[in-house]
Structures are given as structure tokens and as C-alpha cells.
Amino acid sequence: MTHRVFTFNGRSSDATAIDAKTGNVITASIPVGGKPEFSQVDGKGHVYANIEDKNEIIEIDAKNALVAKRYSIAPCDSPSGLAIDPKKGLLYSVCENKTMIISDPSAGKVVGTAPIGPGTDGVAFDDGYAFSANGGDGTITMVGETGPGKFEPVATIQTQRGARTIASDQKAHKLYLPAAEYGRRAPTRTARRGVAAGGG
């Protein structure tokens, strides 16, 4: 374990490495070659991140604070959320074109794809399954490996429209999705709906 914190900076297309014990910046700018999105770690000194505008995944060597590898995750378009299967070491990327990409970072290649819902931003992994939060239609697509190297949706779970980020409690096997309740649409064409007051 390197005891380092990495931030991924979309506007400057780089990452920053920070010493978690002292708070000191180790490397202020690690060029990542595009706009980074969600990231994951494998507990073995590797940090992975989707590069949204390049349709790639990068691997950062945490100890040396540099990009050690990058590979394409085509046919993905604009990957955002990223989850990891800690046992098999596979990565799950969710993409704007309603596709989940399963890739093997050690081999640097895509090993499977699965259809998901629209408007996704986040993905979580729990107990052998990946869960894509589809804010466009208010669902979760549950994806599993139904055969050797074959990944498919196995269930659709209803949530709430607009709920597109997700986290999992892997001990309790629960999924959490933040969402807002929207007020009535304003009468003008250009006005956006506001978030409703109150709640609880």
C-alpha cells in the first residue's frame, strides 16, 4: 500500500498525487492525456480511471505517480462510472451510448459488453454483479457473467428518474443512489425545473 490519495482533474486533464499521512503533494500534475472520470484501485499499487473524451482506461503506477498503461475500451462512447471486481480484477465502465464495457486491465483489453439504460453516470459492484445507475429512465441494470466471458443484464431494478450515481455497501449488500424530487415545469420554454423544497 502506498498511502497516497489521487485526485483526477477534468479541466486540466491530469491527476495529483498526495501523501495521505502528511498531506503533502507528491506530484502536482500527472498528465493523463484527456478528461479523467471515475477511478478505482486494485489494492496492489494500481489506480485506474476512465478517460471520457478518449474512450480509454489508464493505469497509474501509484508508487511512481505516473501513467504506466492505457488501452481502448471501444465500442464505449464517453465512459463515466467505473467499478472493479476485486476477486477477478475486471473493470466495469458505463458509457453514454447505453453500453457497459467489461475489461481486463492486466491484458489491456475489452472482454465483454452488456446493454444498459440511458443517462448513466455511476456503476457499483457487489457480490459478483455490476449495477449501472440509469438516471435517464430511473432504473438500475444488474449485469452478471452468465457464462464464461459472457456478460448480460440479469435484472432491471426501478429507482427514480435522475438517480444516476450509485454506491454499494458490500457488507450489507445495499445500494444507495442520491436523487432529487423536481418541482412542476415552469411555463416558459427556457426555464429549467427547480428542485422541490422540503422532503425527508
N, C-alpha and C positions, 0 to 999 in steps of 0.2 A: 504493500500500500504506500502510495506517495504522499498522502495527506495534503493533497492540493485541490483547490477549488478552481474550476474553469468557468468563465463567462463567455457567452457567444454573442458577438456584437454585430447585428444585422446591417446597420448603417455603414460601418467601417469594414465589413467583410473580413473580420478577424476574430481571434479569441484571446483572452487574457488568462494567464496562469497566476494563481495567488497561493501563498503558503498558508494553509488552514490554521497552523499553530500560532504564527506570528502576525498574520495579516499583511505581510509584505508582498509586493508584486514581484513575481519571479521573472515573468516575461509579459510585457505590456501588450504586445501585438504579435500574434501568431497568424500570418496570412493563411486564410482557408480557401481562397480562390472563388468566392461567391458569397451569397447571403445564407448564413447558418440559421437553422431552425432548432427543433428539439434535439436533445443529446441523451446518450446513455453510456454507462460504464460496465465493464465486464468483471471488475474486481481483480484483474490481472495486469493492471497498468495501461489499459487501452480505453480511450474515450472516443465514442462515435457520434457523429452528427450528420443530419440531413443537410444538404446544400440545395436550397429551394430553387434557385434560378439556374442551376446546372444539372438537376436531376441526378445527383450523385450522393454517395456517402463518403465521408472522410474518416480516417482513423488517426487519432492523435496519440503519440507516444507520450504518456503523462510525465514520465521521469525526465525526458529530454525536452519537453514542451515544443514539439514540432509535429507537423503532419507527416506521418510515415507511409500512408497509403490513401488512395482514392479510387472509387470504382463507380461505374454507371449502374443505375437501377431502372433503366428503361424496361418497360413502357410507362413508367411513372411520370406524371406531369406535376410539378410543383409539390414535392414532398414536404410535409409539415411534421406531424406527430411521429415519434419513434419509440418503440418498445423493444425489450430484449428478453429472450428466453434464456435464463441463466444456466440451465442444465445443458441445452443443446447449443447455446451460443449463437442462435439465429436472431436476426434483427427484423422487426416488422415496421415498415414505413407506410403511412397513409397519404394518399395523393389526391390532388384536386380533380383528377379525371375518374373518380369513383373506383379506385383500384387500391388494394393493399398489396404491397410488394414484400415478399419474404426473401431475405438474402443471407448468405453465409460470409461474414466479414473475413474469416481466415482464408477462404478461397477467393474472395473479392468478386462474387458473382451472385446473380439472382437465382434462387432455387424454386420459387413458386409465386403465383399471383392468385388473388381472390377478389371478386366484386364486392364493393361496399356501398353504403348510401352516400348521398350528396352532402356537401357543406361540412366535411370533417376537418378537424384540426388536431385532435388528440387520439392516442391509442394507448391501451394498457394491456399488460399481460398478467394472467393469473391461472395457475393450475392447469397448464398445458394449452390454454386458449388465448387468442388475441381479441381485444374488444375495441372496435372502432366507434368513436362518438360522432354520429352524423347529425349535425345541427340543422341541416337543410330540411330534413323530414322528421326530426325528433325521434331517431332510433339509434340503437346500438347494433352493429353487425358483429356477431360472435363467430370467429373463424378458427377452425381446428384442422389438424393434419388427419385427414380421413383415410389415407393410405400412404405408403412410402413415397415421400416427395409430392403428395397431392394435398393441396390446401383448399378448403371450401367453406362457405358460410354454413353453419350448423344451426343457427338460431337468429331471430331478429327480436330485439327487446325494445318495447316502447318507452320513450323517455319524455322529453319536452322539446318542442321546436326551439332552436337556438342553443341547445346544450351541445357544445362541440369540443369541450375539453374534458378530460377524464383522468381519474387517479384510482388506483386499486389498493385496498388493504389486503395484503396477501396472507395475513394470519386469519382474519375474519372472513375472507373471501367475499368482500363487498366492494362495489364500485361507486364512486362519487363523481357527480357531474354538476358544476355550477350552472345556474340558469336564472334568467330574469323573466318576470311577467311584464308584458308590454301593455301600455295603455291603448285606447282606441286610436285608430289612424287619424291624423289631423286632416282637415278638409282641403288643404292646399296640396297641389301635386308635389311640390318640392320639399315639404316638411317631412321629417322622419318621425316615426313613432317614438314616444318617450317611454321610459321605464316607469311602471306604475308605482305609486307611493305605497308605503306600508308593507304588509306581508308578514310572514312569520311562520 
